[in-house]
Amino acid sequence: MELIDGNKIASDIAAELKAEVATFTGRRPCIALVRVGDDAASISYVKKKENMAAEIGMTSRLVLPPVSITQDELCALVDGLNADAGVDGILVQSPLPKPIDEVAVFRRIAAHKDVDGFHPLNLGKLAQEDPTGFVACTPAGIMELLRRTGVSLAGKHVVVLGRSLIVGKPAALLAVQRNQWANATVTICHSQTPDLASFTRQADVLIAAIGKAEFVTADMVKPGAVIIDVGVSRVPDATKKTGTRLTGDVHFPTVSKICSKITPMPGGVGPMTVAMLMKNTVKAYRQNNHV
């Protein structure tokens, strides 16, 4: 069994981007990071994004509106960033406080600055295989992990557990694309799929993104399959000082014994999401400034 080291691959991508950014004349690529409120996980995620931007030589602009901000005020703030020629990419950190409509805010971000890849125009470009669009960072990271560990999907059966717009649907669209590393046959499973295990056992590559801790067990996996675990859950663990530990959607102790490759949690898909956000921002800089 080979462990797919997301930290190492993300670090490689950061080094490549650093070398690329060093060749730019004038200002550096800039990402605006909008965080509303003090959700502990959001603070941590945004800090990681700031740190990687600094490591690459990019500029990050942290925008911290008050938690009392209204939907209209947040949309106006996004409009201002859309109009700012010094900003190449915009990320609004999820979750947003209720009753703000997250989808409406994400759609407000101009498509050419939507480095998170959630704008309808970018989702449409993904479906049309238009390379000028931005792909959601987690699915893009999954494809990069597979490519850089030598896993071509051509002729393989990819089973995606989960149908979210953030991971499941874009991951399926990427896997089925006409290119050297894709060309897979794809099945999307979800909460309404009958006899789920009968599908997952057919997978040459299983992408688990349903948000249920350790849901995928060894009896659901074909021996020799490649496992990509997107899940992030905190579960009780009396052996830890905090009383909890982080785990994914896959029961790692048993599944790792029968698969050929697997991403750990943490240290698998997570770092790649941040790396691909930076890659999208550099791409936006190039496209928006005709570099």
ROMAR-223600 format. One record per residue (C-alpha): residue number from 0; x, z, y; residue in one letter. Coordinates in pm, 1 decimal, padded with zeros to 6 digits. Each point is the difference from the previous one (the first is absolute). Layout:
% residues N
{num = NUM | X = X | Z = Z | Y = Y | residu = A}
...
//
This chain:
% residues 291
{num = 0 | X = 00000.0 | Z = 00000.0 | Y = 00000.0 | residu = M}
{num = 1 | X = 00128.7 | Z = -00095.7 | Y = 00345.0 | residu = E}
{num = 2 | X = -00092.2 | Z = 00203.0 | Y = 00305.8 | residu = L}
{num = 3 | X = -00084.6 | Z = -00226.4 | Y = 00295.4 | residu = I}
{num = 4 | X = 00180.9 | Z = 00170.8 | Y = 00287.6 | residu = D}
{num = 5 | X = -00211.0 | Z = -00053.0 | Y = 00311.7 | residu = G}
{num = 6 | X = 00236.3 | Z = 00206.7 | Y = 00215.0 | residu = N}
{num = 7 | X = 00295.0 | Z = -00224.7 | Y = -00086.9 | residu = K}
{num = 8 | X = -00191.3 | Z = -00325.8 | Y = 00050.1 | residu = I}
{num = 9 | X = -00149.5 | Z = 00122.5 | Y = 00331.1 | residu = A}
{num = 10 | X = 00351.2 | Z = 00094.5 | Y = 00112.5 | residu = S}
{num = 11 | X = 00123.5 | Z = -00350.5 | Y = -00088.9 | residu = D}
{num = 12 | X = -00281.7 | Z = -00156.0 | Y = 00205.7 | residu = I}
{num = 13 | X = 00080.5 | Z = 00229.7 | Y = 00295.5 | residu = A}
{num = 14 | X = 00366.3 | Z = -00109.5 | Y = -00015.7 | residu = A}
{num = 15 | X = -00103.1 | Z = -00367.9 | Y = -00004.0 | residu = E}
{num = 16 | X = -00231.3 | Z = 00053.8 | Y = 00298.4 | residu = L}
{num = 17 | X = 00272.4 | Z = 00189.8 | Y = 00188.8 | residu = K}
{num = 18 | X = 00236.2 | Z = -00295.4 | Y = -00041.8 | residu = A}
{num = 19 | X = -00274.6 | Z = -00239.2 | Y = 00115.0 | residu = E}
{num = 20 | X = -00097.5 | Z = 00208.2 | Y = 00304.6 | residu = V}
{num = 21 | X = 00367.1 | Z = 00025.7 | Y = 00102.3 | residu = A}
{num = 22 | X = 00001.8 | Z = -00377.6 | Y = 00054.2 | residu = T}
{num = 23 | X = -00285.5 | Z = 00008.8 | Y = 00253.7 | residu = F}
{num = 24 | X = 00084.3 | Z = -00031.3 | Y = 00368.2 | residu = T}
{num = 25 | X = -00207.1 | Z = 00180.6 | Y = 00260.2 | residu = G}
{num = 26 | X = -00241.6 | Z = 00275.6 | Y = -00093.9 | residu = R}
{num = 27 | X = -00041.4 | Z = 00133.0 | Y = -00352.2 | residu = R}
{num = 28 | X = -00318.6 | Z = -00036.1 | Y = -00208.7 | residu = P}
{num = 29 | X = -00248.5 | Z = 00271.2 | Y = 00098.2 | residu = C}
{num = 30 | X = -00274.4 | Z = 00166.9 | Y = -00202.2 | residu = I}
{num = 31 | X = -00263.3 | Z = 00220.5 | Y = 00163.1 | residu = A}
{num = 32 | X = -00104.1 | Z = 00288.8 | Y = -00225.4 | residu = L}
{num = 33 | X = -00335.3 | Z = 00149.6 | Y = 00100.5 | residu = V}
{num = 34 | X = -00077.3 | Z = 00340.6 | Y = -00151.9 | residu = R}
{num = 35 | X = -00319.0 | Z = 00188.3 | Y = 00086.6 | residu = V}
{num = 36 | X = -00008.1 | Z = 00371.7 | Y = -00085.0 | residu = G}
{num = 37 | X = 00236.7 | Z = 00220.0 | Y = -00200.1 | residu = D}
{num = 38 | X = -00072.8 | Z = -00086.3 | Y = -00362.8 | residu = D}
{num = 39 | X = 00310.5 | Z = 00126.3 | Y = -00184.7 | residu = A}
{num = 40 | X = 00031.7 | Z = -00308.0 | Y = -00224.0 | residu = A}
{num = 41 | X = -00041.3 | Z = -00233.3 | Y = 00299.7 | residu = S}
{num = 42 | X = 00274.1 | Z = 00182.5 | Y = 00192.4 | residu = I}
{num = 43 | X = 00233.2 | Z = -00039.3 | Y = -00299.5 | residu = S}
{num = 44 | X = -00081.6 | Z = -00369.7 | Y = -00052.9 | residu = Y}
{num = 45 | X = 00045.2 | Z = -00089.3 | Y = 00366.5 | residu = V}
{num = 46 | X = 00332.6 | Z = 00187.3 | Y = 00012.0 | residu = K}
{num = 47 | X = 00125.3 | Z = -00205.0 | Y = -00296.5 | residu = K}
{num = 48 | X = -00096.3 | Z = -00317.6 | Y = 00184.4 | residu = K}
{num = 49 | X = 00179.9 | Z = 00116.2 | Y = 00316.2 | residu = E}
{num = 50 | X = 00311.6 | Z = 00087.3 | Y = -00199.9 | residu = N}
{num = 51 | X = 00016.2 | Z = -00334.2 | Y = -00181.3 | residu = M}
{num = 52 | X = -00056.3 | Z = -00191.6 | Y = 00325.5 | residu = A}
{num = 53 | X = 00292.9 | Z = 00189.3 | Y = 00156.0 | residu = A}
{num = 54 | X = 00217.6 | Z = -00064.4 | Y = -00306.3 | residu = E}
{num = 55 | X = -00066.5 | Z = -00375.7 | Y = 00026.4 | residu = I}
{num = 56 | X = 00062.1 | Z = -00010.0 | Y = 00375.7 | residu = G}
{num = 57 | X = -00361.1 | Z = -00060.4 | Y = 00095.4 | residu = M}
{num = 58 | X = -00199.2 | Z = 00176.2 | Y = 00271.2 | residu = T}
{num = 59 | X = -00295.8 | Z = 00218.0 | Y = -00090.4 | residu = S}
{num = 60 | X = -00247.6 | Z = 00116.5 | Y = 00260.5 | residu = R}
{num = 61 | X = -00194.7 | Z = 00309.2 | Y = -00105.3 | residu = L}
{num = 62 | X = -00344.9 | Z = 00016.9 | Y = 00158.9 | residu = V}
{num = 63 | X = -00182.1 | Z = 00334.4 | Y = -00035.2 | residu = L}
{num = 64 | X = -00349.8 | Z = -00012.4 | Y = 00148.0 | residu = P}
{num = 65 | X = -00201.1 | Z = 00325.0 | Y = -00002.2 | residu = P}
{num = 66 | X = -00205.7 | Z = 00077.9 | Y = -00310.9 | residu = V}
{num = 67 | X = -00306.2 | Z = -00008.3 | Y = 00227.6 | residu = S}
{num = 68 | X = 00047.7 | Z = -00373.2 | Y = 00069.9 | residu = I}
{num = 69 | X = -00316.0 | Z = -00208.8 | Y = -00037.2 | residu = T}
{num = 70 | X = -00037.5 | Z = -00327.2 | Y = -00186.7 | residu = Q}
{num = 71 | X = -00019.6 | Z = -00196.0 | Y = 00328.3 | residu = D}
{num = 72 | X = 00306.3 | Z = 00174.4 | Y = 00141.7 | residu = E}
{num = 73 | X = 00203.7 | Z = -00066.8 | Y = -00315.6 | residu = L}
{num = 74 | X = -00103.8 | Z = -00366.7 | Y = 00003.5 | residu = C}
{num = 75 | X = 00103.9 | Z = -00020.0 | Y = 00367.7 | residu = A}
{num = 76 | X = 00337.2 | Z = 00152.4 | Y = -00091.8 | residu = L}
{num = 77 | X = 00044.0 | Z = -00264.4 | Y = -00272.9 | residu = V}
{num = 78 | X = -00098.8 | Z = -00272.8 | Y = 00249.1 | residu = D}
{num = 79 | X = 00279.6 | Z = 00122.2 | Y = 00228.5 | residu = G}
{num = 80 | X = 00255.3 | Z = -00023.9 | Y = -00281.2 | residu = L}
{num = 81 | X = -00133.9 | Z = -00345.5 | Y = -00094.2 | residu = N}
{num = 82 | X = 00068.5 | Z = -00113.4 | Y = 00358.2 | residu = A}
{num = 83 | X = 00347.1 | Z = 00161.0 | Y = 00017.4 | residu = D}
{num = 84 | X = 00263.0 | Z = -00272.2 | Y = -00046.6 | residu = A}
{num = 85 | X = 00257.4 | Z = 00267.9 | Y = -00087.8 | residu = G}
{num = 86 | X = -00189.7 | Z = 00101.6 | Y = -00316.3 | residu = V}
{num = 87 | X = 00028.7 | Z = -00222.1 | Y = -00309.0 | residu = D}
{num = 88 | X = -00191.0 | Z = 00204.9 | Y = -00257.6 | residu = G}
{num = 89 | X = -00271.9 | Z = 00265.5 | Y = 00017.7 | residu = I}
{num = 90 | X = -00080.7 | Z = 00258.0 | Y = -00263.5 | residu = L}
{num = 91 | X = -00289.8 | Z = 00244.0 | Y = 00033.8 | residu = V}
{num = 92 | X = 00061.0 | Z = 00278.3 | Y = -00250.4 | residu = Q}
{num = 93 | X = -00283.2 | Z = 00081.5 | Y = -00238.8 | residu = S}
{num = 94 | X = -00199.1 | Z = 00224.3 | Y = -00031.8 | residu = P}
{num = 95 | X = -00164.3 | Z = 00002.1 | Y = 00341.2 | residu = L}
{num = 96 | X = -00222.2 | Z = 00292.4 | Y = 00105.8 | residu = P}
{num = 97 | X = -00371.9 | Z = -00040.1 | Y = -00057.5 | residu = K}
{num = 98 | X = -00217.2 | Z = -00161.5 | Y = 00127.3 | residu = P}
{num = 99 | X = 00250.5 | Z = -00276.7 | Y = 00091.1 | residu = I}
{num = 100 | X = -00054.7 | Z = -00318.1 | Y = -00201.6 | residu = D}
{num = 101 | X = 00343.7 | Z = -00074.6 | Y = -00147.1 | residu = E}
{num = 102 | X = -00080.2 | Z = -00356.3 | Y = -00103.9 | residu = V}
{num = 103 | X = -00120.5 | Z = -00085.0 | Y = 00351.3 | residu = A}
{num = 104 | X = 00323.0 | Z = 00137.6 | Y = 00148.5 | residu = V}
{num = 105 | X = 00218.9 | Z = -00189.0 | Y = -00249.0 | residu = F}
{num = 106 | X = -00186.7 | Z = -00321.9 | Y = 00080.8 | residu = R}
{num = 107 | X = 00057.8 | Z = 00060.2 | Y = 00371.7 | residu = R}
{num = 108 | X = 00376.1 | Z = -00044.1 | Y = -00049.8 | residu = I}
{num = 109 | X = 00095.7 | Z = -00358.3 | Y = 00088.4 | residu = A}
{num = 110 | X = 00063.2 | Z = -00197.2 | Y = -00320.7 | residu = A}
{num = 111 | X = 00351.1 | Z = -00102.5 | Y = 00114.6 | residu = H}
{num = 112 | X = 00093.9 | Z = 00369.8 | Y = 00041.8 | residu = K}
{num = 113 | X = -00184.4 | Z = 00126.3 | Y = -00309.1 | residu = D}
{num = 114 | X = 00309.5 | Z = 00099.9 | Y = -00199.1 | residu = V}
{num = 115 | X = -00217.7 | Z = 00210.5 | Y = -00233.2 | residu = D}
{num = 116 | X = -00172.7 | Z = -00319.7 | Y = -00118.4 | residu = G}
{num = 117 | X = -00362.7 | Z = 00119.1 | Y = 00019.5 | residu = F}
{num = 118 | X = -00138.5 | Z = -00242.9 | Y = 00259.6 | residu = H}
{num = 119 | X = -00256.9 | Z = -00246.5 | Y = -00145.5 | residu = P}
{num = 120 | X = 00216.6 | Z = -00290.1 | Y = 00120.6 | residu = L}
{num = 121 | X = 00302.7 | Z = 00130.0 | Y = -00191.7 | residu = N}
{num = 122 | X = -00208.0 | Z = 00063.7 | Y = -00313.2 | residu = L}
{num = 123 | X = -00127.6 | Z = -00356.7 | Y = 00032.5 | residu = G}
{num = 124 | X = 00354.6 | Z = -00133.3 | Y = 00035.3 | residu = K}
{num = 125 | X = 00097.6 | Z = 00192.9 | Y = -00313.6 | residu = L}
{num = 126 | X = -00286.2 | Z = -00164.3 | Y = -00192.0 | residu = A}
{num = 127 | X = 00109.8 | Z = -00341.1 | Y = 00132.0 | residu = Q}
{num = 128 | X = 00368.7 | Z = 00071.9 | Y = -00078.0 | residu = E}
{num = 129 | X = 00090.5 | Z = -00055.1 | Y = 00365.6 | residu = D}
{num = 130 | X = 00347.7 | Z = 00155.1 | Y = 00048.9 | residu = P}
{num = 131 | X = -00055.7 | Z = 00066.1 | Y = 00372.9 | residu = T}
{num = 132 | X = -00240.5 | Z = 00286.3 | Y = -00080.3 | residu = G}
{num = 133 | X = 00090.5 | Z = 00363.4 | Y = -00057.0 | residu = F}
{num = 134 | X = -00053.5 | Z = 00148.2 | Y = -00346.1 | residu = V}
{num = 135 | X = -00104.6 | Z = 00365.3 | Y = -00036.9 | residu = A}
{num = 136 | X = 00318.9 | Z = 00200.5 | Y = -00045.3 | residu = C}
{num = 137 | X = -00065.6 | Z = 00173.0 | Y = -00334.5 | residu = T}
{num = 138 | X = -00093.9 | Z = -00318.4 | Y = -00193.4 | residu = P}
{num = 139 | X = 00289.1 | Z = -00186.5 | Y = 00165.8 | residu = A}
{num = 140 | X = 00228.8 | Z = 00284.6 | Y = -00109.4 | residu = G}
{num = 141 | X = -00128.9 | Z = -00020.8 | Y = -00357.0 | residu = I}
{num = 142 | X = 00086.6 | Z = -00371.3 | Y = -00017.3 | residu = M}
{num = 143 | X = 00344.3 | Z = 00071.2 | Y = 00143.5 | residu = E}
{num = 144 | X = 00061.4 | Z = 00274.6 | Y = -00259.8 | residu = L}
{num = 145 | X = -00091.7 | Z = -00241.1 | Y = -00279.9 | residu = L}
{num = 146 | X = 00209.1 | Z = -00285.2 | Y = 00139.7 | residu = R}
{num = 147 | X = 00307.4 | Z = 00213.2 | Y = 00057.7 | residu = R}
{num = 148 | X = -00015.2 | Z = 00144.4 | Y = -00351.7 | residu = T}
{num = 149 | X = -00024.6 | Z = -00350.1 | Y = -00147.7 | residu = G}
{num = 150 | X = -00367.9 | Z = 00010.2 | Y = -00101.5 | residu = V}
{num = 151 | X = -00155.9 | Z = -00345.5 | Y = 00042.3 | residu = S}
{num = 152 | X = -00377.6 | Z = 00008.4 | Y = -00040.7 | residu = L}
{num = 153 | X = -00027.5 | Z = -00364.0 | Y = -00109.1 | residu = A}
{num = 154 | X = -00215.7 | Z = -00017.4 | Y = -00311.5 | residu = G}
{num = 155 | X = -00042.5 | Z = 00377.7 | Y = -00005.2 | residu = K}
{num = 156 | X = -00327.4 | Z = 00192.6 | Y = -00000.7 | residu = H}
{num = 157 | X = -00011.3 | Z = 00234.7 | Y = 00300.0 | residu = V}
{num = 158 | X = -00269.1 | Z = 00267.7 | Y = -00002.9 | residu = V}
{num = 159 | X = -00073.8 | Z = 00167.9 | Y = 00333.8 | residu = V}
{num = 160 | X = -00176.5 | Z = 00335.9 | Y = -00012.6 | residu = L}
{num = 161 | X = -00181.5 | Z = 00032.7 | Y = 00331.6 | residu = G}
{num = 162 | X = -00168.9 | Z = -00243.6 | Y = 00239.8 | residu = R}
{num = 163 | X = 00089.0 | Z = 00141.1 | Y = 00342.2 | residu = S}
{num = 164 | X = 00081.5 | Z = -00228.2 | Y = 00293.0 | residu = L}
{num = 165 | X = 00320.8 | Z = 00198.9 | Y = 00047.5 | residu = I}
{num = 166 | X = 00145.9 | Z = -00051.8 | Y = -00349.2 | residu = V}
{num = 167 | X = -00217.8 | Z = -00138.2 | Y = -00280.1 | residu = G}
{num = 168 | X = -00138.4 | Z = -00322.6 | Y = 00146.0 | residu = K}
{num = 169 | X = 00316.5 | Z = -00113.9 | Y = 00182.6 | residu = P}
{num = 170 | X = 00215.9 | Z = 00085.5 | Y = -00304.6 | residu = A}
{num = 171 | X = -00223.3 | Z = -00221.3 | Y = -00217.2 | residu = A}
{num = 172 | X = 00016.8 | Z = -00284.5 | Y = 00255.4 | residu = L}
{num = 173 | X = 00380.8 | Z = 00023.7 | Y = 00013.4 | residu = L}
{num = 174 | X = 00037.9 | Z = 00003.1 | Y = -00378.8 | residu = A}
{num = 175 | X = -00210.6 | Z = -00315.0 | Y = -00038.7 | residu = V}
{num = 176 | X = 00181.1 | Z = -00202.3 | Y = 00270.2 | residu = Q}
{num = 177 | X = 00175.7 | Z = -00325.9 | Y = -00077.8 | residu = R}
{num = 178 | X = 00362.0 | Z = 00105.5 | Y = 00027.7 | residu = N}
{num = 179 | X = 00299.7 | Z = 00069.7 | Y = -00220.9 | residu = Q}
{num = 180 | X = -00060.4 | Z = 00375.3 | Y = -00031.8 | residu = W}
{num = 181 | X = -00380.0 | Z = -00008.1 | Y = -00027.9 | residu = A}
{num = 182 | X = -00223.6 | Z = -00242.5 | Y = -00197.7 | residu = N}
{num = 183 | X = -00152.2 | Z = 00289.2 | Y = -00194.9 | residu = A}
{num = 184 | X = -00337.2 | Z = 00024.0 | Y = -00167.0 | residu = T}
{num = 185 | X = -00168.0 | Z = 00292.4 | Y = 00174.9 | residu = V}
{num = 186 | X = -00275.0 | Z = 00243.7 | Y = -00095.9 | residu = T}
{num = 187 | X = -00133.2 | Z = 00250.5 | Y = 00254.2 | residu = I}
{num = 188 | X = -00152.8 | Z = 00317.4 | Y = -00148.1 | residu = C}
{num = 189 | X = -00184.6 | Z = 00276.3 | Y = 00182.8 | residu = H}
{num = 190 | X = -00240.0 | Z = 00292.6 | Y = -00042.5 | residu = S}
{num = 191 | X = -00277.9 | Z = -00223.4 | Y = -00133.2 | residu = Q}
{num = 192 | X = 00214.7 | Z = -00178.9 | Y = -00260.9 | residu = T}
{num = 193 | X = -00130.6 | Z = 00074.6 | Y = -00351.2 | residu = P}
{num = 194 | X = 00258.1 | Z = 00098.9 | Y = -00264.9 | residu = D}
{num = 195 | X = 00282.3 | Z = 00004.3 | Y = 00254.1 | residu = L}
{num = 196 | X = 00270.7 | Z = 00068.0 | Y = -00260.0 | residu = A}
{num = 197 | X = -00079.7 | Z = -00325.1 | Y = -00181.3 | residu = S}
{num = 198 | X = 00114.5 | Z = -00183.6 | Y = 00315.3 | residu = F}
{num = 199 | X = 00299.6 | Z = 00216.5 | Y = 00086.9 | residu = T}
{num = 200 | X = 00136.4 | Z = -00037.6 | Y = -00354.6 | residu = R}
{num = 201 | X = 00018.6 | Z = -00377.1 | Y = 00057.7 | residu = Q}
{num = 202 | X = 00221.2 | Z = 00037.4 | Y = 00307.0 | residu = A}
{num = 203 | X = 00356.7 | Z = -00130.3 | Y = 00001.4 | residu = D}
{num = 204 | X = 00016.4 | Z = 00153.3 | Y = 00348.7 | residu = V}
{num = 205 | X = -00233.5 | Z = 00285.8 | Y = 00093.4 | residu = L}
{num = 206 | X = -00047.9 | Z = 00089.9 | Y = 00366.6 | residu = I}
{num = 207 | X = -00174.5 | Z = 00338.6 | Y = 00025.5 | residu = A}
{num = 208 | X = -00158.7 | Z = 00060.3 | Y = 00340.4 | residu = A}
{num = 209 | X = -00317.7 | Z = 00202.9 | Y = -00048.1 | residu = I}
{num = 210 | X = 00098.0 | Z = 00338.5 | Y = 00143.9 | residu = G}
{num = 211 | X = -00069.6 | Z = 00202.9 | Y = -00314.6 | residu = K}
{num = 212 | X = 00285.2 | Z = 00228.8 | Y = -00101.7 | residu = A}
{num = 213 | X = 00162.4 | Z = -00092.0 | Y = -00333.8 | residu = E}
{num = 214 | X = -00302.0 | Z = -00210.4 | Y = -00097.8 | residu = F}
{num = 215 | X = 00199.6 | Z = -00260.2 | Y = -00193.9 | residu = V}
{num = 216 | X = 00115.0 | Z = 00144.7 | Y = -00332.3 | residu = T}
{num = 217 | X = 00219.1 | Z = -00145.0 | Y = -00275.3 | residu = A}
{num = 218 | X = -00297.6 | Z = -00112.9 | Y = -00210.8 | residu = D}
{num = 219 | X = -00106.3 | Z = -00227.2 | Y = 00289.8 | residu = M}
{num = 220 | X = 00331.6 | Z = -00184.4 | Y = 00018.6 | residu = V}
{num = 221 | X = 00144.7 | Z = -00285.4 | Y = -00203.2 | residu = K}
{num = 222 | X = 00349.4 | Z = 00085.5 | Y = -00133.7 | residu = P}
{num = 223 | X = 00262.6 | Z = -00175.9 | Y = 00212.1 | residu = G}
{num = 224 | X = -00224.8 | Z = -00043.0 | Y = 00305.5 | residu = A}
{num = 225 | X = 00128.8 | Z = 00030.2 | Y = 00357.3 | residu = V}
{num = 226 | X = -00176.3 | Z = 00282.3 | Y = 00187.1 | residu = I}
{num = 227 | X = -00038.4 | Z = 00017.1 | Y = 00379.5 | residu = I}
{num = 228 | X = -00145.1 | Z = 00336.4 | Y = 00104.2 | residu = D}
{num = 229 | X = -00145.1 | Z = -00008.9 | Y = 00351.7 | residu = V}
{num = 230 | X = -00187.6 | Z = 00332.1 | Y = -00016.1 | residu = G}
{num = 231 | X = 00087.5 | Z = 00310.9 | Y = 00201.5 | residu = V}
{num = 232 | X = -00169.3 | Z = 00326.3 | Y = -00099.6 | residu = S}
{num = 233 | X = 00090.0 | Z = 00365.8 | Y = 00028.8 | residu = R}
{num = 234 | X = -00079.7 | Z = 00201.5 | Y = -00312.6 | residu = V}
{num = 235 | X = 00040.9 | Z = 00370.3 | Y = -00086.6 | residu = P}
{num = 236 | X = 00334.4 | Z = 00093.5 | Y = -00157.7 | residu = D}
{num = 237 | X = 00084.8 | Z = 00366.1 | Y = -00053.8 | residu = A}
{num = 238 | X = 00369.5 | Z = -00085.4 | Y = -00058.1 | residu = T}
{num = 239 | X = 00040.5 | Z = -00118.2 | Y = 00361.6 | residu = K}
{num = 240 | X = 00062.6 | Z = 00230.1 | Y = 00294.8 | residu = K}
{num = 241 | X = -00290.2 | Z = -00157.2 | Y = 00190.8 | residu = T}
{num = 242 | X = -00229.8 | Z = 00025.4 | Y = -00304.0 | residu = G}
{num = 243 | X = -00055.4 | Z = -00377.2 | Y = 00006.9 | residu = T}
{num = 244 | X = 00185.8 | Z = -00323.4 | Y = -00071.6 | residu = R}
{num = 245 | X = -00038.4 | Z = -00364.5 | Y = 00090.1 | residu = L}
{num = 246 | X = -00105.9 | Z = -00241.8 | Y = -00270.6 | residu = T}
{num = 247 | X = -00133.2 | Z = -00352.5 | Y = -00030.5 | residu = G}
{num = 248 | X = -00288.3 | Z = -00174.5 | Y = -00175.3 | residu = D}
{num = 249 | X = 00209.7 | Z = -00025.7 | Y = -00318.1 | residu = V}
{num = 250 | X = 00083.2 | Z = 00282.3 | Y = -00243.1 | residu = H}
{num = 251 | X = 00373.2 | Z = -00055.9 | Y = 00029.5 | residu = F}
{num = 252 | X = 00126.2 | Z = 00222.8 | Y = -00286.7 | residu = P}
{num = 253 | X = -00188.8 | Z = -00195.3 | Y = -00267.6 | residu = T}
{num = 254 | X = -00027.6 | Z = -00348.9 | Y = 00151.0 | residu = V}
{num = 255 | X = 00372.8 | Z = -00016.4 | Y = 00082.7 | residu = S}
{num = 256 | X = 00075.9 | Z = 00032.4 | Y = -00373.1 | residu = K}
{num = 257 | X = -00170.1 | Z = -00329.0 | Y = -00091.2 | residu = I}
{num = 258 | X = 00033.9 | Z = -00228.9 | Y = 00304.0 | residu = C}
{num = 259 | X = 00296.8 | Z = -00226.7 | Y = 00083.5 | residu = S}
{num = 260 | X = 00012.5 | Z = 00078.6 | Y = 00375.4 | residu = K}
{num = 261 | X = -00183.3 | Z = 00252.7 | Y = 00217.2 | residu = I}
{num = 262 | X = -00001.7 | Z = 00122.0 | Y = 00360.2 | residu = T}
{num = 263 | X = 00043.4 | Z = 00376.2 | Y = 00044.0 | residu = P}
{num = 264 | X = -00213.2 | Z = 00211.2 | Y = 00232.9 | residu = M}
{num = 265 | X = 00147.8 | Z = 00086.6 | Y = 00245.1 | residu = P}
{num = 266 | X = 00276.1 | Z = -00257.1 | Y = 00056.0 | residu = G}
{num = 267 | X = -00180.3 | Z = -00312.0 | Y = -00121.5 | residu = G}
{num = 268 | X = -00253.1 | Z = -00193.2 | Y = 00205.9 | residu = V}
{num = 269 | X = -00008.4 | Z = 00239.6 | Y = 00300.2 | residu = G}
{num = 270 | X = 00338.7 | Z = -00086.7 | Y = 00157.3 | residu = P}
{num = 271 | X = -00078.5 | Z = -00370.2 | Y = -00043.3 | residu = M}
{num = 272 | X = -00313.2 | Z = 00027.7 | Y = 00213.9 | residu = T}
{num = 273 | X = 00210.8 | Z = 00117.0 | Y = 00296.2 | residu = V}
{num = 274 | X = 00268.1 | Z = -00264.8 | Y = -00062.6 | residu = A}
{num = 275 | X = -00258.9 | Z = -00281.4 | Y = -00006.2 | residu = M}
{num = 276 | X = -00154.7 | Z = 00129.8 | Y = 00324.1 | residu = L}
{num = 277 | X = 00339.9 | Z = -00045.1 | Y = 00164.0 | residu = M}
{num = 278 | X = 00039.8 | Z = -00343.2 | Y = -00159.0 | residu = K}
{num = 279 | X = -00340.2 | Z = -00104.5 | Y = 00137.0 | residu = N}
{num = 280 | X = 00098.2 | Z = 00125.5 | Y = 00347.2 | residu = T}
{num = 281 | X = 00320.6 | Z = -00205.9 | Y = -00000.5 | residu = V}
{num = 282 | X = -00206.9 | Z = -00301.4 | Y = -00112.7 | residu = K}
{num = 283 | X = -00247.7 | Z = 00064.5 | Y = 00285.5 | residu = A}
{num = 284 | X = 00291.5 | Z = 00019.0 | Y = 00246.3 | residu = Y}
{num = 285 | X = 00127.4 | Z = -00335.6 | Y = -00123.1 | residu = R}
{num = 286 | X = -00342.2 | Z = -00168.6 | Y = 00004.6 | residu = Q}
{num = 287 | X = -00115.7 | Z = 00147.2 | Y = 00332.6 | residu = N}
{num = 288 | X = 00327.8 | Z = -00074.1 | Y = 00176.6 | residu = N}
{num = 289 | X = 00076.2 | Z = -00328.3 | Y = -00180.9 | residu = H}
{num = 290 | X = 00336.0 | Z = 00136.5 | Y = -00116.1 | residu = V}
//
